[in-house]
């Protein structure tokens, strides 16, 4: 986790960036884990004591030995 000025705010507001990398052998399991993480981030952001916004960006990388998705 790291703190950096929020983009587009002129550096006035702090931002916290959380990055997670996980490896699974099952695509459905990976999607489930990612969905739970996103849901939890939104739940936490909506707590009265938090008062923050959540922006989510998800990147998916196939293992080098796997054929591209959809083939």
Chimera marker file (.cmm) of the C-alpha trace (Angstrom):
<marker_set name="trace">
<marker id="1" x="0.000" y="0.000" z="0.000" r="1" g="1" b="0" radius="0.5"/>
<marker id="2" x="1.308" y="3.439" z="-0.841" r="1" g="1" b="0" radius="0.5"/>
<marker id="3" x="0.067" y="6.984" z="-0.485" r="1" g="1" b="0" radius="0.5"/>
<marker id="4" x="0.282" y="9.443" z="-3.356" r="1" g="1" b="0" radius="0.5"/>
<marker id="5" x="-1.499" y="12.624" z="-4.436" r="1" g="1" b="0" radius="0.5"/>
<marker id="6" x="-4.747" y="11.814" z="-6.226" r="1" g="1" b="0" radius="0.5"/>
<marker id="7" x="-4.610" y="12.307" z="-9.986" r="1" g="1" b="0" radius="0.5"/>
<marker id="8" x="-6.407" y="15.390" z="-11.245" r="1" g="1" b="0" radius="0.5"/>
<marker id="9" x="-6.698" y="17.044" z="-7.826" r="1" g="1" b="0" radius="0.5"/>
<marker id="10" x="-3.598" y="19.187" z="-7.999" r="1" g="1" b="0" radius="0.5"/>
<marker id="11" x="-2.114" y="17.056" z="-5.227" r="1" g="1" b="0" radius="0.5"/>
<marker id="12" x="-4.541" y="18.482" z="-2.654" r="1" g="1" b="0" radius="0.5"/>
<marker id="13" x="-6.039" y="15.159" z="-1.562" r="1" g="1" b="0" radius="0.5"/>
<marker id="14" x="-4.052" y="12.104" z="-0.507" r="1" g="1" b="0" radius="0.5"/>
<marker id="15" x="-4.766" y="8.772" z="-2.159" r="1" g="1" b="0" radius="0.5"/>
<marker id="16" x="-4.024" y="5.243" z="-1.094" r="1" g="1" b="0" radius="0.5"/>
<marker id="17" x="-3.179" y="2.686" z="-3.749" r="1" g="1" b="0" radius="0.5"/>
<marker id="18" x="-3.655" y="-0.993" z="-2.972" r="1" g="1" b="0" radius="0.5"/>
<marker id="19" x="-2.228" y="-3.495" z="-5.415" r="1" g="1" b="0" radius="0.5"/>
<marker id="20" x="-2.722" y="-7.241" z="-5.137" r="1" g="1" b="0" radius="0.5"/>
<marker id="21" x="-1.200" y="-9.983" z="-7.240" r="1" g="1" b="0" radius="0.5"/>
<marker id="22" x="-2.423" y="-13.523" z="-6.885" r="1" g="1" b="0" radius="0.5"/>
<marker id="23" x="-1.927" y="-16.730" z="-8.830" r="1" g="1" b="0" radius="0.5"/>
<marker id="24" x="-4.586" y="-19.396" z="-9.251" r="1" g="1" b="0" radius="0.5"/>
<marker id="25" x="-4.914" y="-22.422" z="-11.488" r="1" g="1" b="0" radius="0.5"/>
<marker id="26" x="-8.641" y="-21.929" z="-12.061" r="1" g="1" b="0" radius="0.5"/>
<marker id="27" x="-10.003" y="-18.944" z="-14.021" r="1" g="1" b="0" radius="0.5"/>
<marker id="28" x="-13.384" y="-19.050" z="-12.267" r="1" g="1" b="0" radius="0.5"/>
<marker id="29" x="-11.617" y="-18.990" z="-8.894" r="1" g="1" b="0" radius="0.5"/>
<marker id="30" x="-9.547" y="-15.979" z="-9.995" r="1" g="1" b="0" radius="0.5"/>
<marker id="31" x="-12.676" y="-14.074" z="-11.023" r="1" g="1" b="0" radius="0.5"/>
<marker id="32" x="-14.369" y="-14.931" z="-7.728" r="1" g="1" b="0" radius="0.5"/>
<marker id="33" x="-11.398" y="-13.708" z="-5.678" r="1" g="1" b="0" radius="0.5"/>
<marker id="34" x="-11.156" y="-10.474" z="-7.688" r="1" g="1" b="0" radius="0.5"/>
<marker id="35" x="-14.906" y="-9.820" z="-7.349" r="1" g="1" b="0" radius="0.5"/>
<marker id="36" x="-14.766" y="-10.333" z="-3.580" r="1" g="1" b="0" radius="0.5"/>
<marker id="37" x="-11.835" y="-7.944" z="-3.252" r="1" g="1" b="0" radius="0.5"/>
<marker id="38" x="-13.647" y="-5.250" z="-5.256" r="1" g="1" b="0" radius="0.5"/>
<marker id="39" x="-16.876" y="-5.754" z="-3.285" r="1" g="1" b="0" radius="0.5"/>
<marker id="40" x="-15.011" y="-5.459" z="0.018" r="1" g="1" b="0" radius="0.5"/>
<marker id="41" x="-13.220" y="-2.279" z="-1.116" r="1" g="1" b="0" radius="0.5"/>
<marker id="42" x="-16.578" y="-0.684" z="-1.911" r="1" g="1" b="0" radius="0.5"/>
<marker id="43" x="-18.053" y="-1.838" z="1.414" r="1" g="1" b="0" radius="0.5"/>
<marker id="44" x="-15.167" y="-0.248" z="3.313" r="1" g="1" b="0" radius="0.5"/>
<marker id="45" x="-15.374" y="2.986" z="1.288" r="1" g="1" b="0" radius="0.5"/>
<marker id="46" x="-19.063" y="3.273" z="2.160" r="1" g="1" b="0" radius="0.5"/>
<marker id="47" x="-18.498" y="3.088" z="5.926" r="1" g="1" b="0" radius="0.5"/>
<marker id="48" x="-19.441" y="6.378" z="7.642" r="1" g="1" b="0" radius="0.5"/>
<marker id="49" x="-15.990" y="6.722" z="9.211" r="1" g="1" b="0" radius="0.5"/>
<marker id="50" x="-14.209" y="6.231" z="5.885" r="1" g="1" b="0" radius="0.5"/>
<marker id="51" x="-15.721" y="8.964" z="3.705" r="1" g="1" b="0" radius="0.5"/>
<marker id="52" x="-13.786" y="8.083" z="0.554" r="1" g="1" b="0" radius="0.5"/>
<marker id="53" x="-14.211" y="7.133" z="-3.087" r="1" g="1" b="0" radius="0.5"/>
<marker id="54" x="-12.942" y="3.922" z="-4.668" r="1" g="1" b="0" radius="0.5"/>
<marker id="55" x="-11.608" y="3.659" z="-8.200" r="1" g="1" b="0" radius="0.5"/>
<marker id="56" x="-10.953" y="0.104" z="-9.372" r="1" g="1" b="0" radius="0.5"/>
<marker id="57" x="-8.674" y="-1.072" z="-12.150" r="1" g="1" b="0" radius="0.5"/>
<marker id="58" x="-8.235" y="-4.778" z="-12.838" r="1" g="1" b="0" radius="0.5"/>
<marker id="59" x="-5.590" y="-6.280" z="-15.093" r="1" g="1" b="0" radius="0.5"/>
<marker id="60" x="-5.587" y="-9.911" z="-16.114" r="1" g="1" b="0" radius="0.5"/>
<marker id="61" x="-2.459" y="-11.591" z="-17.387" r="1" g="1" b="0" radius="0.5"/>
<marker id="62" x="-2.517" y="-15.122" z="-18.733" r="1" g="1" b="0" radius="0.5"/>
<marker id="63" x="0.420" y="-17.333" z="-17.869" r="1" g="1" b="0" radius="0.5"/>
<marker id="64" x="3.061" y="-17.359" z="-20.652" r="1" g="1" b="0" radius="0.5"/>
<marker id="65" x="2.402" y="-21.036" z="-21.401" r="1" g="1" b="0" radius="0.5"/>
<marker id="66" x="-1.372" y="-20.610" z="-21.721" r="1" g="1" b="0" radius="0.5"/>
<marker id="67" x="-3.007" y="-19.914" z="-25.079" r="1" g="1" b="0" radius="0.5"/>
<marker id="68" x="-4.678" y="-16.489" z="-25.421" r="1" g="1" b="0" radius="0.5"/>
<marker id="69" x="-8.207" y="-16.298" z="-24.035" r="1" g="1" b="0" radius="0.5"/>
<marker id="70" x="-10.925" y="-17.229" z="-26.485" r="1" g="1" b="0" radius="0.5"/>
<marker id="71" x="-8.908" y="-19.764" z="-28.458" r="1" g="1" b="0" radius="0.5"/>
<link id1="1" id2="2" r="1" g="1" b="0" radius="0.2"/>
<link id1="2" id2="3" r="1" g="1" b="0" radius="0.2"/>
<link id1="3" id2="4" r="1" g="1" b="0" radius="0.2"/>
<link id1="4" id2="5" r="1" g="1" b="0" radius="0.2"/>
<link id1="5" id2="6" r="1" g="1" b="0" radius="0.2"/>
<link id1="6" id2="7" r="1" g="1" b="0" radius="0.2"/>
<link id1="7" id2="8" r="1" g="1" b="0" radius="0.2"/>
<link id1="8" id2="9" r="1" g="1" b="0" radius="0.2"/>
<link id1="9" id2="10" r="1" g="1" b="0" radius="0.2"/>
<link id1="10" id2="11" r="1" g="1" b="0" radius="0.2"/>
<link id1="11" id2="12" r="1" g="1" b="0" radius="0.2"/>
<link id1="12" id2="13" r="1" g="1" b="0" radius="0.2"/>
<link id1="13" id2="14" r="1" g="1" b="0" radius="0.2"/>
<link id1="14" id2="15" r="1" g="1" b="0" radius="0.2"/>
<link id1="15" id2="16" r="1" g="1" b="0" radius="0.2"/>
<link id1="16" id2="17" r="1" g="1" b="0" radius="0.2"/>
<link id1="17" id2="18" r="1" g="1" b="0" radius="0.2"/>
<link id1="18" id2="19" r="1" g="1" b="0" radius="0.2"/>
<link id1="19" id2="20" r="1" g="1" b="0" radius="0.2"/>
<link id1="20" id2="21" r="1" g="1" b="0" radius="0.2"/>
<link id1="21" id2="22" r="1" g="1" b="0" radius="0.2"/>
<link id1="22" id2="23" r="1" g="1" b="0" radius="0.2"/>
<link id1="23" id2="24" r="1" g="1" b="0" radius="0.2"/>
<link id1="24" id2="25" r="1" g="1" b="0" radius="0.2"/>
<link id1="25" id2="26" r="1" g="1" b="0" radius="0.2"/>
<link id1="26" id2="27" r="1" g="1" b="0" radius="0.2"/>
<link id1="27" id2="28" r="1" g="1" b="0" radius="0.2"/>
<link id1="28" id2="29" r="1" g="1" b="0" radius="0.2"/>
<link id1="29" id2="30" r="1" g="1" b="0" radius="0.2"/>
<link id1="30" id2="31" r="1" g="1" b="0" radius="0.2"/>
<link id1="31" id2="32" r="1" g="1" b="0" radius="0.2"/>
<link id1="32" id2="33" r="1" g="1" b="0" radius="0.2"/>
<link id1="33" id2="34" r="1" g="1" b="0" radius="0.2"/>
<link id1="34" id2="35" r="1" g="1" b="0" radius="0.2"/>
<link id1="35" id2="36" r="1" g="1" b="0" radius="0.2"/>
<link id1="36" id2="37" r="1" g="1" b="0" radius="0.2"/>
<link id1="37" id2="38" r="1" g="1" b="0" radius="0.2"/>
<link id1="38" id2="39" r="1" g="1" b="0" radius="0.2"/>
<link id1="39" id2="40" r="1" g="1" b="0" radius="0.2"/>
<link id1="40" id2="41" r="1" g="1" b="0" radius="0.2"/>
<link id1="41" id2="42" r="1" g="1" b="0" radius="0.2"/>
<link id1="42" id2="43" r="1" g="1" b="0" radius="0.2"/>
<link id1="43" id2="44" r="1" g="1" b="0" radius="0.2"/>
<link id1="44" id2="45" r="1" g="1" b="0" radius="0.2"/>
<link id1="45" id2="46" r="1" g="1" b="0" radius="0.2"/>
<link id1="46" id2="47" r="1" g="1" b="0" radius="0.2"/>
<link id1="47" id2="48" r="1" g="1" b="0" radius="0.2"/>
<link id1="48" id2="49" r="1" g="1" b="0" radius="0.2"/>
<link id1="49" id2="50" r="1" g="1" b="0" radius="0.2"/>
<link id1="50" id2="51" r="1" g="1" b="0" radius="0.2"/>
<link id1="51" id2="52" r="1" g="1" b="0" radius="0.2"/>
<link id1="52" id2="53" r="1" g="1" b="0" radius="0.2"/>
<link id1="53" id2="54" r="1" g="1" b="0" radius="0.2"/>
<link id1="54" id2="55" r="1" g="1" b="0" radius="0.2"/>
<link id1="55" id2="56" r="1" g="1" b="0" radius="0.2"/>
<link id1="56" id2="57" r="1" g="1" b="0" radius="0.2"/>
<link id1="57" id2="58" r="1" g="1" b="0" radius="0.2"/>
<link id1="58" id2="59" r="1" g="1" b="0" radius="0.2"/>
<link id1="59" id2="60" r="1" g="1" b="0" radius="0.2"/>
<link id1="60" id2="61" r="1" g="1" b="0" radius="0.2"/>
<link id1="61" id2="62" r="1" g="1" b="0" radius="0.2"/>
<link id1="62" id2="63" r="1" g="1" b="0" radius="0.2"/>
<link id1="63" id2="64" r="1" g="1" b="0" radius="0.2"/>
<link id1="64" id2="65" r="1" g="1" b="0" radius="0.2"/>
<link id1="65" id2="66" r="1" g="1" b="0" radius="0.2"/>
<link id1="66" id2="67" r="1" g="1" b="0" radius="0.2"/>
<link id1="67" id2="68" r="1" g="1" b="0" radius="0.2"/>
<link id1="68" id2="69" r="1" g="1" b="0" radius="0.2"/>
<link id1="69" id2="70" r="1" g="1" b="0" radius="0.2"/>
<link id1="70" id2="71" r="1" g="1" b="0" radius="0.2"/>
</marker_set>
